[in-house]
Amino acid sequence: MLPKLKIMKKNFVAINYINCKPDYQARFEELFSTRAHAIDKMPGFQHMNVLKPQQPGEPYLIISFWDNEDAFKTWTQSPAFIEGHKRGFEDIKRAKDEGKEPPMSSTFKVYNVIGN
Amino acid sequence: MLPKLKIMKKNFVAINYINCKPDYQARFEELFSTRAHAIDKMPGFQHMNVLKPQQPGEPYLIISFWDNEDAFKTWTQSPAFIEGHKRGFEDIKRAKDEGKEPPMSSTFKVYNVIGN
């Protein structure tokens, strides 16, 4: 397949909607700016975007583009997924151990690309 | 600037969250599959994706990538914006004239890209 066609082929999208407490936002952004890039090497992964909302109180969006849904599911069940979320998971666990509310919460929603 | 760098430069994103009544979804998808592509010629426009949610009741997402926020704002105030939304606006007006609820509603949210 030609590289150009590969770029145009966007069939499946997963969006992780992440609500961050205001005092955790700087840490959250640091986690992404220093991410391990393990996801980048997953089969079927195309690219991703980290979006910061301009409106306060709205969630951050982590949008990932995949060749198909199976490639995304394989990633969520892989050691790379655990490794990629390790520091965030640790922050959540620490808050829990200290009897505090979690600094962030996330929800995955999945989509089919029907137009470009 | 090299074309490759141009592709990587994703600074600003606008997402139009569109709630569609179930009996309007086929029409809504038809509007996008036959869109005028007027937005594609706007200065600063990079590309867009039309996402259909797999979960029922979730909004469709129209994600557009721009060089900067000004380019997006210029588009929303342009004749191309009115032209591009004409058929959808007509459907909404027709429902109103017939005393029915609008078949869809939309909300724009805007974001800065902080990571790829």
gemmi code that builds the backbone of each chain (N, CA, C; Angstrom):
import gemmi

chains = {
    "A": [
        ("MET", (0.838, -1.209, 0.000), (0.000, 0.000, 0.000), (0.874, 1.260, 0.000)),
        ("LEU", (0.464, 2.257, -0.745), (1.233, 3.500, -0.790), (1.094, 4.246, 0.535)),
        ("PRO", (2.158, 4.914, 0.960), (2.093, 5.676, 2.222), (0.947, 6.672, 2.251)),
        ("LYS", (0.674, 7.311, 1.138), (-0.373, 8.333, 1.099), (-1.753, 7.726, 1.414)),
        ("LEU", (-2.017, 6.531, 0.852), (-3.293, 5.874, 1.115), (-3.386, 5.486, 2.590)),
        ("LYS", (-2.272, 5.095, 3.142), (-2.230, 4.711, 4.560), (-2.695, 5.884, 5.435)),
        ("ILE", (-2.234, 7.091, 5.109), (-2.597, 8.272, 5.885), (-4.109, 8.552, 5.780)),
        ("MET", (-4.688, 8.329, 4.594), (-6.096, 8.646, 4.372), (-7.029, 7.631, 5.030)),
        ("LYS", (-6.504, 6.437, 5.337), (-7.366, 5.365, 5.822), (-7.613, 5.518, 7.322)),
        ("LYS", (-8.694, 6.173, 7.663), (-9.015, 6.391, 9.073), (-10.366, 5.779, 9.358)),
        ("ASN", (-10.356, 4.549, 9.832), (-11.627, 3.849, 9.968), (-12.231, 3.873, 11.357)),
        ("PHE", (-11.369, 3.933, 12.345), (-11.852, 3.767, 13.712), (-11.153, 4.771, 14.627)),
        ("VAL", (-11.940, 5.369, 15.516), (-11.403, 6.376, 16.429), (-11.860, 6.076, 17.855)),
        ("ALA", (-10.938, 6.149, 18.788), (-11.285, 6.055, 20.202), (-10.949, 7.393, 20.848)),
        ("ILE", (-11.862, 7.909, 21.654), (-11.584, 9.148, 22.373), (-11.667, 8.883, 23.863)),
        ("ASN", (-10.600, 9.223, 24.564), (-10.585, 9.138, 26.015), (-10.900, 10.540, 26.548)),
        ("TYR", (-12.067, 10.679, 27.178), (-12.486, 11.954, 27.764), (-11.977, 11.973, 29.202)),
        ("ILE", (-11.089, 12.923, 29.505), (-10.452, 12.936, 30.817), (-10.794, 14.201, 31.598)),
        ("ASN", (-11.507, 13.996, 32.694), (-11.795, 15.116, 33.597), (-10.680, 15.216, 34.621)),
        ("CYS", (-10.072, 16.393, 34.697), (-8.944, 16.646, 35.593), (-9.343, 17.662, 36.638)),
        ("LYS", (-8.979, 17.410, 37.887), (-9.130, 18.466, 38.891), (-8.208, 19.619, 38.511)),
        ("PRO", (-8.631, 20.869, 38.770), (-7.801, 22.018, 38.383), (-6.352, 21.930, 38.869)),
        ("ASP", (-6.156, 21.455, 40.100), (-4.784, 21.425, 40.636), (-3.975, 20.236, 40.125)),
        ("TYR", (-4.578, 19.416, 39.254), (-3.856, 18.278, 38.673), (-3.521, 18.519, 37.204)),
        ("GLN", (-4.017, 19.600, 36.625), (-3.865, 19.821, 35.178), (-2.397, 19.915, 34.740)),
        ("ALA", (-1.587, 20.620, 35.502), (-0.178, 20.771, 35.116), (0.513, 19.400, 35.095)),
        ("ARG", (0.224, 18.585, 36.113), (0.788, 17.233, 36.184), (0.284, 16.384, 35.015)),
        ("PHE", (-1.005, 16.479, 34.735), (-1.587, 15.714, 33.636), (-0.899, 16.054, 32.309)),
        ("GLU", (-0.716, 17.338, 32.069), (-0.077, 17.766, 30.812), (1.382, 17.315, 30.761)),
        ("GLU", (2.025, 17.289, 31.925), (3.416, 16.824, 31.985), (3.487, 15.333, 31.624)),
        ("LEU", (2.510, 14.555, 32.113), (2.508, 13.118, 31.802), (2.472, 12.902, 30.299)),
        ("PHE", (1.665, 13.723, 29.591), (1.565, 13.526, 28.142), (2.770, 14.057, 27.388)),
        ("SER", (3.356, 15.135, 27.904), (4.508, 15.701, 27.191), (5.740, 14.806, 27.349)),
        ("THR", (5.696, 13.904, 28.331), (6.837, 13.008, 28.548), (6.403, 11.548, 28.381)),
        ("ARG", (5.382, 11.331, 27.538), (4.849, 9.967, 27.410), (5.861, 9.028, 26.739)),
        ("ALA", (5.665, 7.725, 27.017), (6.627, 6.704, 26.581), (6.549, 6.405, 25.085)),
        ("HIS", (5.457, 6.810, 24.426), (5.243, 6.547, 22.999), (5.146, 5.046, 22.690)),
        ("ALA", (4.784, 4.245, 23.691), (4.632, 2.805, 23.470), (3.475, 2.529, 22.510)),
        ("ILE", (2.419, 3.348, 22.586), (1.254, 3.159, 21.719), (1.629, 3.333, 20.237)),
        ("ASP", (2.602, 4.194, 19.978), (2.977, 4.505, 18.596), (3.446, 3.270, 17.820)),
        ("LYS", (3.908, 2.274, 18.564), (4.454, 1.077, 17.899), (3.422, -0.039, 17.786)),
        ("MET", (2.199, 0.188, 18.269), (1.168, -0.859, 18.207), (0.708, -1.059, 16.761)),
        ("PRO", (0.526, -2.339, 16.345), (0.016, -2.593, 14.983), (-1.359, -1.953, 14.800)),
        ("GLY", (-1.534, -1.263, 13.680), (-2.833, -0.656, 13.391), (-3.011, 0.731, 13.966)),
        ("PHE", (-2.067, 1.185, 14.798), (-2.148, 2.561, 15.317), (-1.726, 3.532, 14.223)),
        ("GLN", (-2.485, 4.625, 14.058), (-2.153, 5.611, 13.030), (-1.525, 6.866, 13.651)),
        ("HIS", (-2.286, 7.558, 14.473), (-1.731, 8.725, 15.157), (-2.703, 9.142, 16.248)),
        ("MET", (-2.301, 10.098, 17.063), (-3.166, 10.575, 18.126), (-3.003, 12.077, 18.322)),
        ("ASN", (-3.999, 12.683, 18.969), (-3.948, 14.104, 19.311), (-4.397, 14.269, 20.763)),
        ("VAL", (-3.685, 15.101, 21.479), (-4.076, 15.444, 22.851), (-4.659, 16.855, 22.817)),
        ("LEU", (-5.943, 16.974, 23.136), (-6.635, 18.263, 23.037), (-6.960, 18.837, 24.411)),
        ("LYS", (-6.549, 20.095, 24.602), (-6.853, 20.806, 25.851), (-8.019, 21.755, 25.609)),
        ("PRO", (-9.090, 21.618, 26.376), (-10.268, 22.473, 26.143), (-9.972, 23.929, 26.497)),
        ("GLN", (-10.508, 24.835, 25.692), (-10.371, 26.257, 26.039), (-11.352, 26.638, 27.150)),
        ("GLN", (-12.512, 25.973, 27.186), (-13.495, 26.265, 28.229), (-13.137, 25.520, 29.517)),
        ("PRO", (-13.045, 26.235, 30.659), (-12.751, 25.561, 31.930), (-13.852, 24.561, 32.276)),
        ("GLY", (-13.468, 23.461, 32.907), (-14.451, 22.470, 33.335), (-14.751, 21.400, 32.308)),
        ("GLU", (-14.354, 21.633, 31.057), (-14.552, 20.623, 30.019), (-13.435, 19.573, 30.110)),
        ("PRO", (-13.702, 18.341, 29.647), (-12.642, 17.329, 29.694), (-11.566, 17.531, 28.616)),
        ("TYR", (-10.358, 17.056, 28.911), (-9.336, 16.883, 27.870), (-9.785, 15.724, 26.966)),
        ("LEU", (-9.360, 15.761, 25.701), (-9.678, 14.659, 24.787), (-8.381, 14.046, 24.251)),
        ("ILE", (-8.259, 12.727, 24.420), (-7.154, 12.015, 23.789), (-7.764, 11.227, 22.640)),
        ("ILE", (-7.482, 11.675, 21.415), (-8.102, 11.056, 20.238), (-7.083, 10.161, 19.561)),
        ("SER", (-7.402, 8.881, 19.420), (-6.477, 7.987, 18.705), (-7.161, 7.375, 17.486)),
        ("PHE", (-6.421, 7.338, 16.392), (-6.906, 6.829, 15.108), (-6.275, 5.460, 14.848)),
        ("TRP", (-7.114, 4.512, 14.439), (-6.678, 3.115, 14.263), (-7.176, 2.584, 12.923)),
        ("ASP", (-6.480, 1.543, 12.419), (-6.928, 0.899, 11.178), (-8.297, 0.257, 11.368)),
        ("ASN", (-8.523, -0.300, 12.571), (-9.804, -0.941, 12.855), (-9.963, -1.101, 14.368)),
        ("GLU", (-11.152, -1.522, 14.777), (-11.450, -1.620, 16.208), (-10.617, -2.700, 16.895)),
        ("ASP", (-10.336, -3.792, 16.178), (-9.546, -4.873, 16.778), (-8.163, -4.387, 17.214)),
        ("ALA", (-7.560, -3.517, 16.384), (-6.227, -2.990, 16.725), (-6.302, -2.200, 18.032)),
        ("PHE", (-7.375, -1.410, 18.186), (-7.562, -0.639, 19.427), (-7.748, -1.572, 20.624)),
        ("LYS", (-8.603, -2.589, 20.470), (-8.875, -3.516, 21.579), (-7.622, -4.286, 21.985)),
        ("THR", (-6.836, -4.678, 20.982), (-5.587, -5.391, 21.277), (-4.676, -4.519, 22.132)),
        ("TRP", (-4.645, -3.206, 21.801), (-3.813, -2.286, 22.592), (-4.299, -2.180, 24.039)),
        ("THR", (-5.630, -2.082, 24.229), (-6.144, -1.899, 25.602), (-5.868, -3.125, 26.482)),
        ("GLN", (-5.596, -4.264, 25.833), (-5.324, -5.486, 26.605), (-3.832, -5.831, 26.621)),
        ("SER", (-3.011, -4.888, 26.172), (-1.572, -5.164, 26.030), (-0.765, -4.633, 27.219)),
        ("PRO", (0.430, -5.168, 27.440), (1.346, -4.606, 28.450), (1.663, -3.133, 28.155)),
        ("ALA", (1.649, -2.727, 26.863), (1.941, -1.336, 26.496), (0.891, -0.385, 27.082)),
        ("PHE", (-0.353, -0.846, 27.170), (-1.430, -0.024, 27.733), (-1.174, 0.233, 29.228)),
        ("ILE", (-0.863, -0.836, 29.948), (-0.572, -0.720, 31.384), (0.645, 0.195, 31.585)),
        ("GLU", (1.695, -0.061, 30.788), (2.933, 0.714, 30.912), (2.666, 2.190, 30.604)),
        ("GLY", (1.860, 2.442, 29.552), (1.596, 3.814, 29.127), (0.769, 4.611, 30.132)),
        ("HIS", (-0.027, 3.913, 30.941), (-0.885, 4.601, 31.914), (-0.363, 4.485, 33.342)),
        ("LYS", (0.827, 3.912, 33.485), (1.363, 3.572, 34.807), (1.416, 4.765, 35.771)),
        ("ARG", (1.999, 5.883, 35.306), (2.178, 7.026, 36.213), (0.841, 7.649, 36.618)),
        ("GLY", (-0.096, 7.695, 35.673), (-1.423, 8.221, 35.990), (-2.149, 7.320, 36.975)),
        ("PHE", (-2.067, 6.006, 36.731), (-2.707, 5.044, 37.637), (-2.121, 5.176, 39.044)),
        ("GLU", (-0.802, 5.390, 39.121), (-0.145, 5.538, 40.425), (-0.645, 6.779, 41.158)),
        ("ASP", (-0.845, 7.865, 40.410), (-1.364, 9.094, 41.029), (-2.764, 8.865, 41.610)),
        ("ILE", (-3.586, 8.115, 40.862), (-4.952, 7.829, 41.317), (-4.917, 6.945, 42.565)),
        ("LYS", (-4.044, 5.936, 42.535), (-3.934, 5.023, 43.683), (-3.455, 5.773, 44.933)),
        ("ARG", (-2.502, 6.691, 44.736), (-1.962, 7.450, 45.867), (-3.061, 8.287, 46.524)),
        ("ALA", (-3.879, 8.942, 45.676), (-4.979, 9.744, 46.215), (-5.929, 8.863, 47.015)),
        ("LYS", (-6.223, 7.672, 46.472), (-7.131, 6.743, 47.146), (-6.563, 6.318, 48.500)),
        ("ASP", (-5.270, 5.981, 48.503), (-4.607, 5.551, 49.748), (-4.640, 6.654, 50.804)),
        ("GLU", (-4.629, 7.899, 50.338), (-4.645, 9.032, 51.264), (-6.072, 9.489, 51.598)),
        ("GLY", (-7.056, 8.725, 51.111), (-8.450, 9.050, 51.394), (-8.963, 10.266, 50.633)),
        ("LYS", (-8.267, 10.620, 49.528), (-8.692, 11.771, 48.733), (-9.454, 11.331, 47.491)),
        ("GLU", (-10.159, 12.289, 46.905), (-10.818, 12.017, 45.621), (-9.773, 11.832, 44.531)),
        ("PRO", (-10.061, 10.995, 43.514), (-9.089, 10.832, 42.423), (-8.868, 12.160, 41.688)),
        ("PRO", (-7.604, 12.453, 41.287), (-7.309, 13.727, 40.625), (-7.853, 13.795, 39.204)),
        ("MET", (-8.183, 12.632, 38.637), (-8.769, 12.620, 37.292), (-9.614, 11.374, 37.130)),
        ("SER", (-10.510, 11.441, 36.145), (-11.298, 10.261, 35.794), (-11.439, 10.248, 34.285)),
        ("SER", (-11.556, 9.057, 33.714), (-11.578, 8.984, 32.251), (-12.632, 8.029, 31.739)),
        ("THR", (-13.156, 8.333, 30.559), (-14.160, 7.503, 29.898), (-13.794, 7.360, 28.430)),
        ("PHE", (-13.710, 6.132, 27.951), (-13.489, 5.892, 26.525), (-14.815, 5.875, 25.774)),
        ("LYS", (-14.867, 6.564, 24.636), (-15.993, 6.420, 23.712), (-15.407, 6.078, 22.347)),
        ("VAL", (-16.108, 5.246, 21.591), (-15.556, 4.783, 20.314), (-16.465, 5.157, 19.146)),
        ("TYR", (-15.827, 5.353, 18.000), (-16.504, 5.923, 16.831), (-16.044, 5.248, 15.546)),
        ("ASN", (-16.911, 5.278, 14.561), (-16.511, 4.922, 13.201), (-16.394, 6.201, 12.388)),
        ("VAL", (-15.347, 6.276, 11.584), (-15.164, 7.448, 10.722), (-16.054, 7.273, 9.494)),
        ("ILE", (-16.995, 8.202, 9.299), (-17.899, 8.074, 8.157), (-17.656, 9.170, 7.122)),
        ("GLY", (-16.686, 10.035, 7.381), (-16.385, 11.070, 6.385), (-15.130, 11.822, 6.757)),
        ("ASN", (-14.468, 12.365, 5.701), (-13.266, 13.157, 5.915), (-13.320, 14.400, 5.049)),
    ],
    "B": [
        ("MET", (8.133, 26.007, 3.734), (7.943, 24.909, 4.701), (7.735, 23.581, 3.950)),
        ("LEU", (8.322, 22.521, 4.444), (8.175, 21.225, 3.805), (6.753, 20.693, 4.021)),
        ("PRO", (6.203, 20.009, 3.041), (4.851, 19.454, 3.186), (4.711, 18.585, 4.436)),
        ("LYS", (5.742, 17.803, 4.753), (5.646, 16.904, 5.898), (5.440, 17.698, 7.200)),
        ("LEU", (6.144, 18.804, 7.335), (6.003, 19.630, 8.532), (4.606, 20.241, 8.599)),
        ("LYS", (4.082, 20.606, 7.459), (2.734, 21.168, 7.374), (1.718, 20.188, 7.964)),
        ("ILE", (1.866, 18.888, 7.621), (0.941, 17.870, 8.110), (1.025, 17.756, 9.640)),
        ("MET", (2.219, 17.898, 10.190), (2.419, 17.728, 11.625), (1.887, 18.913, 12.436)),
        ("LYS", (1.707, 20.059, 11.776), (1.360, 21.282, 12.493), (-0.138, 21.330, 12.771)),
        ("LYS", (-0.517, 20.866, 13.945), (-1.936, 20.854, 14.307), (-2.106, 21.641, 15.586)),
        ("ASN", (-2.446, 22.885, 15.450), (-2.457, 23.753, 16.622), (-3.821, 23.959, 17.244)),
        ("PHE", (-4.858, 23.926, 16.414), (-6.178, 24.299, 16.901), (-7.219, 23.332, 16.338)),
        ("VAL", (-8.134, 22.944, 17.216), (-9.176, 21.995, 16.820), (-10.540, 22.516, 17.264)),
        ("ALA", (-11.517, 22.443, 16.376), (-12.902, 22.739, 16.744), (-13.705, 21.449, 16.583)),
        ("ILE", (-14.530, 21.153, 17.568), (-15.394, 19.971, 17.455), (-16.840, 20.423, 17.544)),
        ("ASN", (-17.603, 20.045, 16.540), (-19.038, 20.289, 16.546), (-19.721, 19.016, 17.022)),
        ("TYR", (-20.322, 19.083, 18.214), (-21.039, 17.936, 18.789), (-22.484, 18.035, 18.328)),
        ("ILE", (-22.928, 17.032, 17.553), (-24.261, 17.099, 16.961), (-25.161, 15.981, 17.463)),
        ("ASN", (-26.208, 16.389, 18.164), (-27.212, 15.426, 18.590), (-28.287, 15.324, 17.514)),
        ("CYS", (-28.503, 14.107, 17.053), (-29.469, 13.836, 15.982), (-30.605, 12.993, 16.517)),
        ("LYS", (-31.832, 13.328, 16.151), (-32.933, 12.416, 16.457), (-32.728, 11.118, 15.659)),
        ("PRO", (-33.111, 9.968, 16.228), (-32.887, 8.693, 15.527), (-33.415, 8.681, 14.088)),
        ("ASP", (-34.605, 9.279, 13.870), (-35.178, 9.216, 12.517), (-34.560, 10.255, 11.568)),
        ("TYR", (-33.576, 11.017, 12.058), (-32.893, 11.990, 11.195), (-31.460, 11.547, 10.861)),
        ("GLN", (-30.999, 10.468, 11.468), (-29.593, 10.066, 11.302), (-29.221, 9.756, 9.847)),
        ("ALA", (-30.095, 9.054, 9.143), (-29.781, 8.703, 7.748), (-29.633, 9.975, 6.907)),
        ("ARG", (-30.541, 10.930, 7.125), (-30.475, 12.207, 6.408), (-29.192, 12.964, 6.783)),
        ("PHE", (-28.876, 12.992, 8.070), (-27.677, 13.678, 8.536), (-26.424, 13.091, 7.870)),
        ("GLU", (-26.339, 11.789, 7.817), (-25.167, 11.144, 7.208), (-25.112, 11.421, 5.712)),
        ("GLU", (-26.288, 11.511, 5.098), (-26.343, 11.826, 3.667), (-25.810, 13.242, 3.415)),
        ("LEU", (-26.183, 14.183, 4.303), (-25.711, 15.568, 4.136), (-24.180, 15.604, 4.113)),
        ("PHE", (-23.548, 14.807, 4.989), (-22.085, 14.840, 5.028), (-21.447, 14.086, 3.871)),
        ("SER", (-22.099, 13.008, 3.423), (-21.502, 12.243, 2.321), (-21.601, 13.011, 1.001)),
        ("THR", (-22.465, 14.008, 0.970), (-22.621, 14.809, -0.260), (-22.269, 16.271, 0.002)),
        ("ARG", (-21.370, 16.503, 0.978), (-21.070, 17.896, 1.359), (-20.345, 18.643, 0.241)),
        ("ALA", (-20.442, 19.962, 0.292), (-19.933, 20.816, -0.788), (-18.412, 20.947, -0.782)),
        ("HIS", (-17.775, 20.591, 0.325), (-16.310, 20.715, 0.470), (-15.839, 22.170, 0.364)),
        ("ALA", (-16.722, 23.118, 0.674), (-16.334, 24.530, 0.647), (-15.305, 24.817, 1.749)),
        ("ILE", (-15.438, 24.133, 2.887), (-14.508, 24.354, 4.008), (-13.074, 23.971, 3.616)),
        ("ASP", (-12.954, 22.967, 2.741), (-11.626, 22.454, 2.369), (-10.745, 23.523, 1.739)),
        ("LYS", (-11.375, 24.561, 1.188), (-10.609, 25.606, 0.496), (-10.311, 26.804, 1.386)),
        ("MET", (-10.789, 26.780, 2.638), (-10.557, 27.915, 3.538), (-9.077, 28.002, 3.933)),
        ("PRO", (-8.519, 29.225, 3.956), (-7.119, 29.375, 4.401), (-6.956, 28.881, 5.840)),
        ("GLY", (-5.929, 28.081, 6.065), (-5.657, 27.596, 7.412), (-6.382, 26.312, 7.772)),
        ("PHE", (-7.297, 25.861, 6.907), (-7.970, 24.579, 7.154), (-7.012, 23.434, 6.838)),
        ("GLN", (-6.953, 22.438, 7.716), (-6.052, 21.305, 7.472), (-6.827, 20.069, 7.001)),
        ("HIS", (-7.689, 19.570, 7.849), (-8.523, 18.427, 7.453), (-9.607, 18.251, 8.498)),
        ("MET", (-10.556, 17.354, 8.216), (-11.632, 17.110, 9.170), (-11.995, 15.631, 9.191)),
        ("ASN", (-12.666, 15.214, 10.262), (-13.176, 13.859, 10.373), (-14.617, 13.914, 10.866)),
        ("VAL", (-15.456, 13.096, 10.278), (-16.841, 12.965, 10.735), (-16.945, 11.632, 11.479)),
        ("LEU", (-17.234, 11.704, 12.772), (-17.254, 10.488, 13.599), (-18.670, 10.119, 14.020)),
        ("LYS", (-19.019, 8.851, 13.762), (-20.329, 8.328, 14.171), (-20.152, 7.497, 15.441)),
        ("PRO", (-20.882, 7.838, 16.502), (-20.691, 7.106, 17.756), (-21.211, 5.677, 17.654)),
        ("GLN", (-20.489, 4.747, 18.280), (-21.007, 3.369, 18.307), (-22.118, 3.241, 19.346)),
        ("GLN", (-22.041, 4.028, 20.427), (-23.085, 3.974, 21.457), (-24.286, 4.826, 21.043)),
        ("PRO", (-25.507, 4.251, 21.052), (-26.698, 5.027, 20.714), (-26.897, 6.177, 21.707)),
        ("GLY", (-27.383, 7.291, 21.194), (-27.678, 8.436, 22.068), (-26.515, 9.402, 22.220)),
        ("GLU", (-25.318, 8.978, 21.825), (-24.155, 9.872, 21.882), (-24.171, 10.793, 20.660)),
        ("PRO", (-23.580, 11.997, 20.771), (-23.538, 12.876, 19.588), (-22.526, 12.422, 18.534)),
        ("TYR", (-22.821, 12.796, 17.290), (-21.800, 12.723, 16.234), (-20.762, 13.803, 16.528)),
        ("LEU", (-19.520, 13.571, 16.086), (-18.472, 14.582, 16.248), (-17.925, 14.983, 14.872)),
        ("ILE", (-17.945, 16.287, 14.614), (-17.278, 16.800, 13.418), (-16.020, 17.514, 13.907)),
        ("ILE", (-14.876, 16.899, 13.661), (-13.609, 17.435, 14.178), (-12.861, 18.123, 13.048)),
        ("SER", (-12.574, 19.408, 13.201), (-11.792, 20.098, 12.164), (-10.490, 20.636, 12.748)),
        ("PHE", (-9.423, 20.454, 11.985), (-8.072, 20.860, 12.382), (-7.684, 22.104, 11.593)),
        ("TRP", (-7.148, 23.110, 12.305), (-6.815, 24.402, 11.704), (-5.413, 24.832, 12.098)),
        ("ASP", (-4.821, 25.702, 11.279), (-3.499, 26.252, 11.618), (-3.563, 27.061, 12.911)),
        ("ASN", (-4.684, 27.777, 13.102), (-4.843, 28.591, 14.301), (-6.323, 28.957, 14.475)),
        ("GLU", (-6.646, 29.548, 15.620), (-8.043, 29.849, 15.936), (-8.630, 30.903, 14.992)),
        ("ASP", (-7.815, 31.857, 14.581), (-8.308, 32.909, 13.679), (-8.837, 32.313, 12.373)),
        ("ALA", (-8.145, 31.315, 11.856), (-8.589, 30.680, 10.602), (-9.973, 30.062, 10.785)),
        ("PHE", (-10.176, 29.419, 11.937), (-11.486, 28.819, 12.242), (-12.568, 29.894, 12.351)),
        ("LYS", (-12.251, 30.979, 13.082), (-13.240, 32.053, 13.266), (-13.607, 32.717, 11.942)),
        ("THR", (-12.602, 32.902, 11.099), (-12.855, 33.493, 9.777), (-13.839, 32.633, 8.997)),
        ("TRP", (-13.663, 31.306, 9.105), (-14.579, 30.393, 8.405), (-16.007, 30.509, 8.935)),
        ("THR", (-16.165, 30.572, 10.275), (-17.526, 30.618, 10.834), (-18.263, 31.900, 10.441)),
        ("GLN", (-17.504, 32.922, 10.028), (-18.143, 34.184, 9.625), (-18.176, 34.357, 8.113)),
        ("SER", (-17.871, 33.280, 7.392), (-17.759, 33.384, 5.928), (-19.028, 32.902, 5.224)),
        ("PRO", (-19.228, 33.332, 3.965), (-20.321, 32.787, 3.157), (-20.211, 31.267, 3.003)),
        ("ALA", (-18.975, 30.732, 3.027), (-18.780, 29.278, 2.890), (-19.427, 28.525, 4.050)),
        ("PHE", (-19.420, 29.132, 5.231), (-20.032, 28.495, 6.414), (-21.548, 28.396, 6.222)),
        ("ILE", (-22.159, 29.502, 5.814), (-23.614, 29.518, 5.562), (-23.959, 28.509, 4.464)),
        ("GLU", (-23.193, 28.535, 3.395), (-23.444, 27.642, 2.258), (-23.291, 26.173, 2.685)),
        ("GLY", (-22.248, 25.919, 3.466), (-21.971, 24.542, 3.875), (-23.024, 23.967, 4.810)),
        ("HIS", (-23.718, 24.835, 5.546), (-24.734, 24.358, 6.496), (-26.163, 24.585, 6.000)),
        ("LYS", (-26.284, 25.034, 4.770), (-27.577, 25.463, 4.237), (-28.675, 24.392, 4.334)),
        ("ARG", (-28.363, 23.184, 3.850), (-29.395, 22.146, 3.827), (-29.824, 21.731, 5.240)),
        ("GLY", (-28.861, 21.659, 6.150), (-29.192, 21.323, 7.539), (-30.039, 22.414, 8.189)),
        ("PHE", (-29.646, 23.675, 7.942), (-30.417, 24.806, 8.485), (-31.857, 24.780, 7.948)),
        ("GLU", (-32.008, 24.424, 6.674), (-33.356, 24.353, 6.064), (-34.209, 23.273, 6.725)),
        ("ASP", (-33.573, 22.127, 7.025), (-34.306, 21.049, 7.696), (-34.799, 21.507, 9.071)),
        ("ILE", (-33.939, 22.256, 9.783), (-34.312, 22.742, 11.115), (-35.449, 23.760, 11.013)),
        ("LYS", (-35.345, 24.648, 10.024), (-36.385, 25.666, 9.831), (-37.731, 25.016, 9.468)),
        ("ARG", (-37.670, 23.985, 8.623), (-38.903, 23.306, 8.202), (-39.610, 22.688, 9.414)),
        ("ALA", (-38.829, 22.029, 10.278), (-39.418, 21.423, 11.482), (-40.079, 22.503, 12.340)),
        ("LYS", (-39.380, 23.634, 12.477), (-39.913, 24.740, 13.285), (-41.228, 25.253, 12.702)),
        ("ASP", (-41.234, 25.442, 11.366), (-42.435, 25.935, 10.692), (-43.615, 24.975, 10.877)),
        ("GLU", (-43.300, 23.679, 11.022), (-44.351, 22.670, 11.184), (-44.675, 22.423, 12.657)),
        ("GLY", (-44.062, 23.230, 13.525), (-44.339, 23.097, 14.961), (-43.709, 21.868, 15.595)),
        ("LYS", (-42.665, 21.310, 14.912), (-41.994, 20.108, 15.458), (-40.686, 20.489, 16.139)),
        ("GLU", (-40.179, 19.557, 16.944), (-38.850, 19.757, 17.542), (-37.789, 19.714, 16.449)),
        ("PRO", (-36.669, 20.432, 16.608), (-35.602, 20.359, 15.609), (-35.027, 18.935, 15.512)),
        ("PRO", (-34.709, 18.459, 14.305), (-34.198, 17.094, 14.138), (-32.770, 16.924, 14.654)),
        ("MET", (-32.069, 18.051, 14.822), (-30.705, 17.969, 15.373), (-30.368, 19.278, 16.068)),
        ("SER", (-29.367, 19.201, 16.947), (-28.849, 20.407, 17.593), (-27.341, 20.256, 17.690)),
        ("SER", (-26.642, 21.383, 17.654), (-25.183, 21.278, 17.633), (-24.532, 22.284, 18.568)),
        ("THR", (-23.371, 21.889, 19.088), (-22.576, 22.746, 19.971), (-21.112, 22.671, 19.565)),
        ("PHE", (-20.502, 23.834, 19.341), (-19.070, 23.874, 19.059), (-18.283, 23.965, 20.361)),
        ("LYS", (-17.231, 23.155, 20.463), (-16.248, 23.319, 21.538), (-14.879, 23.426, 20.884)),
        ("VAL", (-14.012, 24.243, 21.480), (-12.719, 24.476, 20.842), (-11.565, 24.079, 21.761)),
        ("TYR", (-10.465, 23.680, 21.128), (-9.348, 23.068, 21.839), (-8.006, 23.523, 21.283)),
        ("ASN", (-6.998, 23.470, 22.120), (-5.623, 23.621, 21.655), (-4.965, 22.246, 21.654)),
        ("VAL", (-4.223, 21.964, 20.605), (-3.508, 20.679, 20.542), (-2.241, 20.821, 21.368)),
        ("ILE", (-2.114, 19.976, 22.412), (-0.921, 20.078, 23.270), (-0.025, 18.862, 23.133)),
        ("GLY", (-0.430, 17.910, 22.279), (0.431, 16.746, 22.082), (-0.054, 15.899, 20.933)),
        ("ASN", (0.885, 15.179, 20.323), (0.546, 14.276, 19.215), (1.273, 12.948, 19.412)),
    ],
}
model = gemmi.Model(1)
for chain_id, residues in chains.items():
    chain = gemmi.Chain(chain_id)
    for i, (resn, *xyz) in enumerate(residues, 1):
        res = gemmi.Residue()
        res.name, res.seqid = resn, gemmi.SeqId(i, " ")
        for name, pos in zip(("N", "CA", "C"), xyz):
            atom = gemmi.Atom()
            atom.name, atom.element = name, gemmi.Element(name[0])
            atom.pos, atom.b_iso = gemmi.Position(*pos), 0.0
            res.add_atom(atom)
        chain.add_residue(res)
    model.add_chain(chain)
structure = gemmi.Structure()
structure.add_model(model)
structure.setup_entities()
